[in-house]
């Protein structure tokens, strides 16, 4: 016989006593507090079978699996249902046995029983929470909550049990809510009134509980809280809450993604599932920022096998450990290799026969590729693409999706020119039948390896200054998950030979990005200075998503357009491959000088 939890046994005993009191009380009330002798005997006699009947029902309905301290509406529903069942069963037994029980007792008993059982639990929870709150209020830190909708209600409820936070007040721009209460906490004003209450409330933190708000509303809330001297946190995004991945109590610091205002991506989930599910998918550069996120997004659609092709042993090991933990059901192949190594690429494709290849492997750092590494950038980004693309054709890959960049448009640097050449290689390899080649261009992604955000964070942590190359330099930004999702969507939609351009929104001043990050880190520009260092080799003030002689065509997806770009032919590809295989490595000057032969849009400097 399984052991019984002592607390459950105590709760069960409580309900048995409650049942006795309710049955006796019903008789007592029926006869105006003085039970006649015949009915007193009847009451005692019927107790012998009424109580066991109720006990069995209570136990079967699982009333003792919950914890009284956390008694909630579902617990009360179970009590009402169990009491309702006994309210039907007892009269049936009374009628069958023809027992002298007044009908009013049969009505009063379930009412009294439900009141005692539910009331005891609610009273215990109130007493417990009040006791704990009184013990910990002096130790918990005061925080204000911004917003008074469902997310805020859930947050205030969760924080009431937090050993760290105590909600001091709620603010909401809806004036009709001022003076109202959320879980016992008052809404004391609008957001603009927050600064005048901060000192009185004794708080240094604010939590923005507006997961479904626009980025403009979130930015305004962050600005007001920051000007009031508060450190700002937020609840998870609306999508994460709906998906069940997180709860509203998992507060986090506000990130740049919250302020940049990217709308959520609407994916053709059914189309992607039919494209990916139960198939073998290969990702090159699988340990990089985009490659790793692509793997995570692909895993959502349950591929039969996921082939991770990566040069970095450490990056590949990290991906292996992550997927063993988060997606153990997916067959994972971790293949170390260089995309320039044709034999290794052939070996992997021959062994696993991928249906789709996502080619994310590339050298992407503009200044690093511009000086001392120009030839390696071209060999890797152009030659490596040709190696993987040719192997894809040879091994019957249905679709090859190449990750390109906005720097391929009118490139002024070696990296951008090499990615434009890689686009041309894929377009040239496209045939009426066979492997379909799809290219996807987008700008910078927040937090990617080698991007400006991690660098800014390090500089802020070191006390500054934060270095920006030019006060007017602008870049397009999107989050890594959004970029990966749109790459998948473009890959699904591509018919072959297209260059998809992602909607990057409006370009962002890097200096403004630096200011936002300084502020979100709890500092001001008086604490952390911004220093301008001058444009680096190959760097432009502005990035473009389309070349001057290109036009775009709309697609069914609002965030994707198709670039109508110039194309080359097989003769051009033959000459390029010959140039990529010289007897000796080419110098940086030679590479930069000859890039115009292969990417006519390229302008050195």
N, C-alpha and C positions, 0 to 999 in steps of 0.2 A: 504494500500500500504506500503511495507516495506521501512524503512528509508534508505536513501542513504548516504554512508560515504562521508564526505566533500572532502577528498583527492581523492576518486574515481571520484566524480563529477568534481573536478578540472582537473584530468587527462582526463576525457571524453571531457571536454570543450577544452583542449589543442588539442586533436585529431580532433575535429570538425574544429578548426582553421587551423590545419595542412592540413585537407582535402580541405579547401577553398584555401589555399596557393598553394597546389599541383595542383589542377584543374586549377587555374588561371595561375600558373607558366608554366604549360604544353602549354596553349595557347600562353603565352608570348614568350616561347622558339620557338614554332612552327613558329611564324611570326617574328622571329629575333628582338624581344624586342619591336615591334610596331604592335599592334593588329588592323586589319581593323575594321571599324565600324560595318559591318554586323556580323562579327564573335564575336565582343565584346558583342553584344546583345545576340547572341547564347550562349556565355559563361555564361552570367548572368542568362539567362533563364534556362539553364541546371543545374546550381548550385542548383536551387530550388528543384530538385528531386535527383540529384547525392548525395548531402550531407546527406539528410535523409536516403537514401539507405545505404550509407557507415556507418552512425551512427548505424543503426539497426544491421548490420553485426558485427561491432566492439563490440557492447554490448553483442550480442548473443555468441560471441567467448570468452567471459570472459576476455577481455583485462584489466579489472579494478579490478581484484581480487588480483593481485600482488602488491608489494611495489617497487616503482622506485629505492629506494636505493639498493635493492637486485636484480635488473633486471639481468637476466641471459639468457642463450641460449634457454631454454624452452619458455621464454617470447618472445624472438625474433622470434621463430618458429611460435607462435600463431599470431604474427603481420603479418608475411609473408603469413600465410595461410588465414587470414582475408582479407588482401589486394589482394591476389590472387583471392579469391571469388568475390570481387567487380570488379576486372579487367575482369572477365568473364561476370558478370551481367550487367555492364554498356554498353558494346558494344551490348549486346542482346537488351537492351531497346532502344538504339540509332537506331538499325536496324528496330525494330518494329515501332517506332514512326517517322522514316525517318527524323531524326534531322541533321542539318548541322554541324556535329562535325568532324574535320579532323582525319584521322586514326592515324596519328602520336601522336595526343593528347591522344588517348586511350592507346598508348604504354608508353608515357612519364609520364602520371598521376600516375600509380601504382609505377613506379620507384621512382618518387619524394616523394610520400606519404610514402613508406616504409623507405626511407632514413631519412625523417623528424621524423617519429614516433620512429623508433629504435634509431636513432642518439640522439634524445632528452633524451631518457631513459639512454643510455650509458653515455652521457655527464653528466647527473645529478648524476649518481652513482659515476663516477670518481671524480666529484667536491665534493660530500658528503664525500667520503672516504678520499680524500686528506685533506679536512678540519678537519675531525675527527682525522686523523693521526697526523696532525700538532699540534692539541690541546693536544693529549695524548702521543705523542712520549716521551716527557720529563718525563712522569709519568710511562710509561711502562718499564718493565725490559727486557734487551736484552737476547736473547737466540739463540743458534745455532742449526740447524737441521742436523741430520746425515742421509744421504740417499737422493737420487734425483730421485726416481721413483714415481709412481702414488700416493702412500700414502703420500710422502713428498710434492708433488704438492698440494694435498687436504689439508694437514696440514698448509702449508704456506698461502694458500688462507683463511682458517678458522681463523688463528691467526692474519691476517691483520685486522680483526674486533674485536680482543680481547682487552679488557681494561687492561689486565695484562701483556701480552707478546708482544715483538717486535722482529721479526726474523732479526738477524743481518747478518747472513751468512748461507750458506749451504755447507756441505762437503760430498764428495762421492768418492769412490775408483776408479770409472771409470774416467780416466784422460781425456777422450774425452768430458766429461761434464764440465771440469774446464773452467771458463770464460763465461759459459752460464748462463741464468737467469731462475728462477722459480717464476712466478708471481711478477716479478720485483726485486727479491732477487738473488744476485750473488752466483754461486757455485765457491768458491775461492780456493779450493784445495782438496787434498785427506785426508783421515782420519788421516794418520800418520803426516800430516802437521798441524793438529789442534792445538797442544800445542803452536806453535810459533805465533799463531794469537790471542790467548785468551786475552792477556793484551790489545792489540790494539782494539779488539772488545768490551772490557769492559763487558764481560758476565761471569756469574757464573753458568749458567745452559745449559744443552744440552738435546735435545729430539731425541731419536733414532726412526726414522720413517722407519723401515724395518720389517714390520709385517710378511713377508713371508721368512725372512732370517733364516739360520740355527742357532742353539744355539751357534755354534763355532763363527760365525760372530757376533752374539749379544754380546757374552762374550768379544770378542776382542774390540768391540766398547765401551763397558762399561769400560774395562781396560784402554783404551787410554783416555777416557773422565775423568776417576777418577784420573789418573796420572797427567792430566792437571789441576786438582783442581776443576773440574766441578761437580755439582750435576746432576745426570742422571735421566731422565724420559724416558718414551716410549709411543708409541701409542698402542691401544688395539691389540690383536692377530688377525691374518688373518681370523681365523674361526669366531671370534666375528664380525668382519667387514662385512664379507660375509653374515652372518646370519641376519644382520641388527639390532642386539641387541644394538650396540653402534656405534658412529661415530668416525672418525679419530681424531677429536678435543678433545675427552675425554682422554686426556693424564693422565698417572698415573706414580707413582714411579716404577722403575724396581724392580721386586721381584725375589726371588730365583728360582721360576719356570722358569723364562726367561733364567736362566744361566745353569740349570741342563740338558737341552737338551732332553726332552721327546718328541718324535714324536707324532703327533695327532693320536688318536684312530680311526680306521675305523670300524664302527659298521654296523651290518646287520640290518639296520633301518626297512626294510620291515618285516623281521622275528620278530624283537622285537615288532613291532606294532601289528602283528597278534597274538603274544603271550600275550600281555598286554592289548591291546585296549578293552574297554567295559567289563573288568573282575575285580574282587575284588582282590587286592594285599595287603598283610599284611607285615609290617616291624617291627621287634622287635628292641629295642634300637634306635627308630626313631628320638630321639633328639640328638644323638651323632654325631660325625664328619662324620663317614661313613654312618650311618643310615640316617641322614638328607639329605646328598647328594644323596643317593640312592633314597629317596623320590622325590627329584627334578628331577632326571634323569627319573624315572618311570613316572612322571607327563607329560613328553614330549610325551609319547605314549598313553595318554588319557585313563587311566583306568576308569571303571565305579565307583569304590569306592576304596579309599586308607585308610587302617586301620593302624593308628600309635599307636604302643604299646610301652609305655615308663614309666619308674619308676619315673623319675624326673618331678615334676609338672611344674617347671619353663621352662625346655627344651621343654616340650610338649606344653605349652602355646605359646612359641615363634614360634614353628612350625605351630600351629593353625593360629596365626596372619599372618605369612608369606604366608601361602597357601590361606587364605581368600583374601589376597591382590593380589597374583600372579596367582592363579589358582582357581578362584571362581566357575568355572563350574564343578570341581571335587568334588564328594561327599566325605567328609572327616570324618573319625571316629577317635577321640582322646581318646584312652583307656589307663588309668593309671593302671599299674600292674607290678608285679615282675615275671620274667620268672620262678622262683622257685615255684610260687603259681599255682599249677596244676588246681585248681578249677577256678581261674580267667582266666587262659589261655583257658580252655575248654569253659567257658562262652562266651568269645569274639569270639572264632572260631565258636561255635554253632550259635551265633547270626548273623555272617556275612559271613560264608562259603567261606573263601578265596580260590582262585585257586592256588596262589603261595605265599609262605612265604619266606621272606629274614630274616635270623636270624643274626642280627648284635649286639645284646645285649651281652656284656661281660665285665669282668674286665680285663684291658689290661696293666696297669702300672706295669712293671717288679719289680722294687725295693719295691714298696708299697705292692705288693702281696707276696713278698718273706718273709717278716718279719711281724709277728703279724696278717697277713690276709691270710695265706696259705689255711686254711680250707674253708674260704669264697670264695676264688678264685676257688677252686675245686668244691664246692657246686654250685656256680653260673655258671661257664663255662662248667662244665660237667653235673651236675644235672639239671641246667636250660635248657641246650640243649636237654637232654633226655625228659624233661617235654614238651617242645614245639614240638619236633619231634614226640613224641607219640601222642600228640593231633592232629598233622597234619595227621597222619595215620588214627586216629579214625574219623576225620571229612572230609576225602576224599580229602585232599589237593593234587593237581597234582604234584607239585614240591616244594622241600624244599632246599633252598640255604643257606649254612652256611658260614659265614665269618671266615676264619682261619688266620694264621699268619706264617711268616717265622720262628718265634721262636718255632714253633712246630717241627722243624727239629732238631734232636739230641739235645733236650732241656737240658739246664743246669739250668733252673729256673722253679719255680712252675707254673707261668703263661703259659710258653711254653708247659710244660707237660700237663697242664689242657686242652689246645687247641688241643694237639695231641690226648688226650683221647676223646675229643668231636668229633674229626674226626672219631675215631674208633667206637664210639657209633652210628654215622650216617651210617657208612658202615655196621655195624652189623644189623641195622634196615632195611637195603635195602632188599627188596624181589623181586622176578621175576615180580610181578604185584603190583599195588598200587602206593603209593607215591614214587617219585624218589628223591633221596638225592644227592646233588651236593655240594662239598666243594671247596672253593677258597682260596688259600694261596697268600699272598703278604706281602711286608715289610712295612716300615714306610711311612706315608703320610705326606706331608708338611702341617704344620699349624694345625694338628689335636689336639684336646683337650689333654693336658698332654704331648704333644710332645716337642722336644727340641727347635723348632723355637720360639714359644711364650715365652718360658723361656729366650732365648737369647735376644729377643726384650726387655723384661723387664729389663734385666741386663744392656743392652746398654743404655736404657732410664735412668737408675739409675747411670750411669757413670762407670759401670764395677765393677769388672772384669767379663768377660764371662767365665763361668766354663765349662771345658771339662774334662771328666773322664780320658782320656788317649790320648797321641799324635797320636797313631796308630789306634784308634777305628774307625771302618768303618760301615756304614749302607747303605742299599738299600733305595732309596726314589722315590716316585712318587706323583703326585698331587692328591688331593682328588677327583676331577671330573674324572680323568683318572682311578683311582682305581674303582670308582663306575660304570663307563661305562664298564670296563672289567668284573666286577662281573655280570652285566646284560648279557654281551655276553656269559660268561661261563655258566650262568644259562640257557640261551636259548639252548646252544649246549649240555649240560649235558644229558646223557641218564639214569644215575643212578649209584651211587657208586663211581664216579670219584673224584679225588682230582686234581683240576686245579691249575697250577702254573703260575702266571703272570710273564711276562718278565719285570724284574725290572731294566734292563740295568746294568751299572757298579756300584759297591759300591762306596760311597762317604766318604772321610775322614771328620769326624765331625769337626776337627780343621779347615779344608778348608772352611766348611760351615760357621763356626763362623767368619772367616776372611772375607768371601764374605758379610755376613750380617753387619759386622762392616763397611765395605767400602760402602755398599749401604745405610747405615744410615748417611753417610757423615763424617765418622771418619776414623782415621788410627789406627794401632796397638800401636802407641805412645800415642794416646788419650785413647783408650779402650784396656786394657790388657787381655790376655787369661791366665787363671789359670787352671792347671791340678790337679784334686782332687782325682784320683784313681778310679778304677772300683768299682761299687756298687754291693751289693749282687745279685747274679744270672746273672750278666751281662757278655756277651762275647765280645771279641775284634771284631770278625767277625760273621756275620749272614750267614746262608745257606738257600737255597730254597729247597734243596733235601737232604734226609738222605743218609748216605754212601751206604746202601744196596738198594737204590731206583734207578730206571731208569725212563726216561720219554718218552712219545710218542708224536709225533707232532699232531697238529690239523689243520683244515683249516685256523685258525686265526693265523697270525704270532706272536702275543703277548701272546698266550696261549699254554701251553703244559699240558699233563696229567701225573701225578706222578703215578708210579706203586708201591704202598706202601703195606706194610704188613697189614693183616687184622685179626680180631678176630672173635669169634663165639658167639652163643646165651648163651652158658655156661659162657663164660667170662663176658658177659653183666649182667647175673644174679648175679654173684659174686660181680661185681662192684656196682650194685644197692644196694645190701645188705651192702656193705662197706660204701656207701654214706648215709646210714640212721642209724647211731649208736644212742644209747640212750643218749650219751653226746657228745658235740663237740670235735673233735680231736685236739690235740696240733699241733703246727707248726712242731716240730721235728718228731712227728709220721707221719704227712702227707708227709714230705720230705722223710722219711725212706721208706714208703710203696709205693711211686709213681712208683718205678721200677716194682712193681707187675702189674701195669696197663698200664704203658708206658715204655716198655723195653728199649727204646732208651735214657730214662732220665738218666742223670748223675749229681748227686748232687754236686754243686761247680765246 
